[in-house]
Amino acid sequence: MKELHVHAQASPDAYNRVTRTRFNALMDSLNSSSEPANHLEVLSLKPTGYTGRVLIANFMKDRATALRRVSLERITLPFGITSSSLTSLELIETHCKSVSILLKTLETIPCLENLTLDHTSGMTSIASTSAVKPPIQLPHVRRLVIKNILLICTALVESMVVHPSAYTEIDASNTSHLHDGDLSDLANALFSAKQFEPTILDLVAYEGRTRCDVVAWGDEGDAGCYGPANAPHPTPSHPYPWPGIKAVLPVPIPLIDSPCSVAPIVLSDFLSPVSKATWGVITFKGHMHWDIAQVLTALVGANSVTALIVDDVPPDTVAALCSALAAIPHNAAPPVLSALSALHFENIDFGCPAEECDGGESAVHCVSHALMRHEGLRGRKLEILALISCSISGEYVEEWDCYVQELDWDGESGHAHDRHTDNEEDEDEEEQDEDDGSEDEKKVDIVIDDLD
């Protein structure tokens, strides 16, 4: 037998007892059997919802010496496992007596390349102490995924040294309370541990959801080829991901604001200690409400950025971004976006600046001002303006074309109307009705009956 997959879903009622009994019996059988399991390469044991006694997969240490991929849910990894063939390990809600024991066990797995620690329990003490020192060495790990509360994620990252070109994903979205410094501490742990220099940054928020994402990744270089811009899974020819970082961050819900208003604060706090010198492309995506000051603070020091991508954000964020670009002073110190050459707008409703329509809530005039200001500040026109799947009147696009060297517009105007056209037609109809009414008022019919 080369593969063993056992998945059981425990229910909260009496059937849970049956599931628990059967899984206990299975683990007892696996641990007590004297038959060798040296042909077993893939192992997946997942008693989802299991609440019984602590289960330990001791047979992995003694008899299953050829394992390559292991996924354990609510089952403890045995201490002292030294499998030389194990390359992928996933631990989901797995209990451990202490984080130091778990880390020492991981360090004895010499060829580990893919490691996931998903809400591993028994780590409460690490949240109130510093990381384990010295950190364990996992030089072959090219993909590290940690899901837990923010403090534990930070401590675990600081407790491990992985491959310098590893992809590290942190999901701390279930953190209920944030304290000053929590986000910046995680950012320091993630970015200081990486030897690659990220060139692409994605900032993502979600409407109505209490999370936001930061994705930073770099050029392919000598690393793998699957990642954000390519295949989502490894292939035989490209087994490793691009070097990068993904942080899924919690967005607390305040009493007066929505998560979309708080997301920029979370993103800014996380990025505050991070060097932006190597960033080349920044994407703002999703439902989040930035203001001008937040934009300028987030972009200070990002002097190598050549392109800003704005995708599916509300008009007020478009207006804030463009107003921030227009507000950059001449010879700003430190420089802000001094290398910017391209603006890409995708899935944006710019609104109509007419008072009868969106008025001041429209982002149209802010874009115009930013384009004019760029030419005056940099002494050159913006090289590229891209408009993809946007709602914008063609008349405004023609105006913007004068301020850029190259306009890439897909011709879509969405639900936008030509400038004042609809309103003028309505006004004409109203005026015609008024004229008709006035003629009726001027015309007086006098009828005199013959009294004779």
N, C-alpha and C positions, 0 to 999 in steps of 0.2 A: 504494500500500500504506500503510494507516494503522497497522497493528499488526504487530509481529514478535516471536514467542515461540519461542525455541530453548532447549530443556532437554535435557541429555544427562547420563546417569548413567555415570560411568567406573567400571569394575570393577578390582580389584587384579591381575587376570591379564593375559594377552596382549591382551585386547580393549581394555584401557586405551590401548594404543598406537594402535589404530585410532580410538578416540574422540578422542584427543589430536590425531592427524593431521587428522581431519576438522574439528575445531573450529578448529585453526590455519588451515586452508585457508579456512574461513568468515570468520574475522576478517581474514585477508589480503585476501579478496575485498571485504569491506565497507570496509576502510580504503583500498584502492587504486582502487576504482571511481570513475569520474568522473561517474557519473550522480547527479543531485541526489536527496536523500531528504527534501525539504522537506514531504512529505505524511505522513511517519512521525510518529505522535503517542504511541504506546505501544511501549516496547522492553523485552524481558525476555530476557537472555542468562544461562543458568545451566548451566555445565558442572560439575555436582556431582562432586566427587572429582578434579577436574583437577589434575595435578601437573607440567605442562609449563612451557614458558617463560612469562614474564610477558606477559599479553595487555593491550593498551591499546585502548580504543574511540575511536580518534582521529576516526573519521567523525562522531561526535556533535558535535564542535567545528566542523567545516568544512561538513558537508552536511545533517545532521539538525537543522535549526534550529527545527522546529515541535514538538519533543518535549514532552509534558506529564507522562508517567509513565515512569520508568526504574527497572529492577531489574537489578543486575549482581552476579554471583557469581564471585569469583576473576578479575575483569576490572577493570583500573585505569581510573578516571575520568580523562580527559585534562585536563591543566592548562590553564586559560584559557578553559574553556567559559563562555559568557555567554548561554545560551538564556533569552530573556525569557518563554518560555511554560512552562518546566519548573517544576512545582509539587510533584511527588512524586519522591523519590529514595531508593532502597534499595541499600546496598552491603553485600554479604555476603562475608566472608572475602576482602575486596579488599586487594590489596597497595598500599601507598603508600610513597614514598621517605622522607617525613617527615611528621609531623603538621602542621607549619606549611604545607607545600605543599597538603595536603588541605584545611585550613581556609581558606586563601586561595582555593582553587578554589571551595569552597562559598560564600564571601562574594561571588563574582562572579555567582552565580545570583540574580537580583533578586527573583523571585516565589516562591521555595521556601517551601512550607507544611508539607510532611510529609517528615521526614528520619529514616532508619534507618541506623545504623552497627553492623553485626553482626559482631563479632570481626574488625575490620579489622586486617590485619597490618602490620608495619613500624612499630609504635608503641612498641617497647620502651623507647626513650629517654624517652618522656613519663612513664613510671612512676617514674623516678628524679629527675625534675626537677619544677619547679612548672608550673602551667598556662601556656599561651601568653598573653603579655601584649603589648599590650592584647587583650582577648577580641574575637573577630570578632562583627559585628553581623548577626544573622539575624532581622530584625524581623517577618517574616511567618510564621515557623515556628510552627505551632499544635500540632504533634504531633512530639515528639522521642523516639526510641527508641535506646538505646545498650546493647549487650551486649558485655561484656568482663570482664577481671579488675577487681577493685574499684578499685585505684589508677588504672588507665587511665580507668575510668568517671568517677571524681572529677575527674581532670585535664581530661577532655573537657567535662564540665559547666561547669567553671570557665573554659573557653576559649571559651564561646559565650554570647551574650546573645540569647535568643529572645523571642517575643511574651510579654508579661506574663501573658496568660491561657492559655498553652500547657499541654498535657498532656505530662508528661515521664515516660518509663518507663525504668528502669534495671534491667538483669539482670546482677548480678555473682555469680550462684550458682555459677559454675565456679571461683571463687577457692579455691585450695587452702590458703592460710595467711592468718590474720588477725593483725594487729599492733595494739597499743594505739593508739587514735585513728583507725584506718581507718574504722570505721563512723560515728563522729561527724563525721569530715571529710566523708564523703559526704553525711550529713544536712545539715551546714552549707551545702555547695555547692548542694544541691537547694532547701532551704527559704529560704535567704537570697537566692537568685536569683529567687524567686517574689514577685510583688506581690499575689497573691490571699491570702486568709486562709482556710485549710481549716477546715471545720466538722464534717466526718465522717472518722473514722479507723477503718480495719479492720486488725486484726492477725490473720494467718492462718498456721497451721502444718499440716504434712502428716505423717501417720504413716509412719515408716520412710523419709522423704525428707530429704535434707540441704539444705533450703531453707525459708525462711519469707518472707512477704510483708507489706509495709506499704503500705497504700493510703490516701492522704489526698486528699480532694477537697472542693470548696466548693459554694456555691449557684450556680445557673445564671447569674444576673445577665445581663450582656450577652454572655456567651460562648455557645458552642454547646450543643446539646441532646442529643448522643449521648455516652454515657459509662456510668459504673457503674450507674446506676439507670434507664437508658433503652436505646435501640437500641445494639447494639455497633458498628455501622458508620455512617458518614456517609450522609446522604440529601441530595437536592438542596436541600431547604428548611433542613436543618441540617448544613452541611458540616464544622463544627468540633466537637471534643470539649469536654466540660466541662473547666475548668481543674483540674488535679490532678497528683498524683505517685504513681507506683507504683515501689516498690523491691523487687526480688527479691534477697534476701540469702543469703549462704552460711551454713550451720550446720555447723561442723566436728564431726567425730565423735571424742569423747574415748575413752579406754580404758575408763572405768568407767561413763559415762552414755550414755543414748540421745539421738538428735537432739531428741526431744520434751522432754527435760529441759534441753537447751542453748538451744533456740529462745527462751525468755523472756529469757535473758541477752543474746542477739544483739539482740532487739527493744528491750530496755531501753537497751543501749549506743547503738543507733542513735538512739533518741528523746531521749537525755539532753540534747543541746544545743537541742532544738526547743521553741519556745514553745507552750504548750498552752492559752493564754488564750482562743482562739476556738473550741475544739472543743466541739461540742454533742452528738455521738453517738459512742460508742466500741463497737466490736464485737470480741469475742474469739472466734475460730473455729478449730476443728480440734484435732488431738491435740497438746497441749502442757501441760507440768506447771509451773504457777506456784506460788510460795509467797507467804506473806503479805507478807514484806518486799519482794519484787519488785513485787507489785501496788501497794503504797503508794508505792514509789519512782516507778513509772511514772505514777501518777495525781496526784502532787503538782503543783499549779498548774493542774490541769484544773478550774477553778472554774465554767466555763460549761456543763459537761456535764449534760444533762438526762436522758439515757437510756444505760443499759448494756445491750448485747445479748450474750448468752452462747449460743453455738451449737455444738453437737456437740463439746464439750470433755469430758474425763474428770471423774469426780466430785471428785477431789482438787483440780482447778483451780476447780470450783464452790465447794468448801469454802474454798479460799484466798481467792477473790474476796469471798465473803460474810463470812468472818472478818476480812478487811481492812476491809470496810465497818463491821463492828461494832467494830473496834479504833480507829477515828478518834476522837481525843480531842475533848472539848468545847473550842470556841474554838481549834482547831488553827491553828498559824501555820507556814507559810502554810495557808490553808484547803484542804481536800480534798473535792471533789465536793459543795460546799455547795449547788448547784442541782439535785442529782439528784432526779428525780421519777418515773422509770420503770425497771423491771427487766424484761427480756424473756429468757426461757429457751426455747430451741428445740433439739429433738433431744437432750435431756439425760436421762441415767439418774441419778436422785438417790439410788438405793439405798434400802435399808431399815435404819433405825438399831437394829433389834432385834439382840441379841447373837447369836441363832441365825442371823442373816442377815449383813448387811454390817457391823453394829456401828459402830465408830468411823470406818470408811471411807465411811459414808454422809454425804451433804451436807445431809440434811434438817434437822438441828438447827442447822447453820450458817446456813441460810436463815432459819429462825425467829428466831434470835438477831439476824441483820442487820436483819430487818423491825422487831423490837421496839426495837432500838437506834436505828434511823432515827427512829422516832417520839419517843423520848426525847431524841435529840440535836437534832433539827430542830423539835420541838414540833408536828409534824404527821405524819399517816400518809403513807406512800408513795402517790402518786396512782394508779399503774398497776402491776400485776403480771401479766405475760403468760406463759402456759405452753402451748407449742405442740409437739405430737408428743413429749411427754416421758413418761418412765416414773416415775410417782409415785402413791402410794395416794391415793384420794379423801379419806380421813380427814385426811391432812396438808394437803391443799389447803383443806379447810374451816377448819382452824386458821389458815392463812395469810390467808384471806379476812378474818379479824378485824383484821388489821394493815394493810390497804390500803383505799384509797377505792374502787378498781375492780379486779375480778379478771377477766382475760380468759383463760379456760381452755377448750380445745377438747373437754374431756371424756375425752380419751384418757389411760389409765393405763398403757399399755404392758404389760410383764410384771409390774408391781408387784402385790402381793397386799394385801388389807386387813390392817390392823395385827394381826399375830400369828395371823391366822385359820388359815392353813395349819399353823402350828406347834402351835396349840392343838388342832386336830383330830388331828394326829399324836400329841400328848401324851395326848389322851383315849383314842386307840386303844391306846397303849402301856399306859396305866393299866388299861384294860379287860382287856388280855391278862394283866397282872400279877394282877388280881383273879381271873380265870379260873384262873390257875395256883395261886393260894393256896387256892381251894376244892378243887382236886384234891388239894393237899397235906393238907388237913384231912380229907378223906374217905378212910377206910381200909376196904378190903374184906377180911373174914376168911372164909375158906372152910375148913370142917372136914369132911373126908371121914368118912363113916361107916366105922369100922374093923371093925365087925362084919360 
